């Protein structure tokens, strides 16, 4: 209950301004904001602690936490400057390795992990070491090496969160190695997982869809839609795709329609675009045109489906003989950047030449 905790800690600061534990309070506030992913607020609390209590027993912890927060804010240079002076702390080497990975300096990341292999004295950190090495090898597409490290992490993990994450990545290793059956077995182990059940069911459904096992894919996606959070909307989109592959077009459209509401983001735009594609494939050109125009009016031009919808709309207008209307859309697109703009310029020349 983060909000209640924040309120209680702020009450402590206001009511006991001379308390000897205020440094701990600011540290805890930073930690709570971090857990809420409110990184800028977390940084404010930690920086206040560092400035106000330079002799605090929490000083080095707070300094390290500052680096972690900066890392999550993607300010890798600033995070590096803070953490490079804390190399006596094992976690500093974990963080340095992560910074190097973000900068694609994989050999330097390996150096940090090798240091940890030789110098790590805290057994509780060993699962995290195996987990991070596994993720590095996975990013480098060394599936066998990644698999071994994830297995090691599972074996020595004494907390469920590390074990769940390692199982999740182990499943992906098997999938990348082409062993779909083992991948599904590992994902299945996460059915009751606190942190990874949504991902496991969603990606299991994706694999089953590829394997043409549509009924099982539908069942898993419906579970995510019913109880999920982060992956709920993606599951709705994927369920629509399943019914499209099953040629149940009306059902697919009904499912995609559920996403045509705020937030009007890339997932909503993709659903709207797919409705347009289905209508177009069924020869319902007037309805498809209206659908594509709706995308152009509702969504930000930065979303890639918008320019694609405009192209589709203009092509259909051409087919319907509405050349002047098609040209208006092509002229709009021609002012933009990218492949669609190049195509629009070519079409303008083509149509104008044809009309002469």
PyMOL commands that set and color helices and strands:
alter all, ss='L'
color gray80, all
select helices_A, chain A and resi 2-15+22-35+39-52+59-72+76-83+90-102+106-119+123-139+143-156+160-176+180-188+197-210+214-227+232-245+249-257+266-281+285-298+304-319+323-334+339-355
alter helices_A, ss='H'
color red, helices_A
deselect
rebuild
show_as cartoon
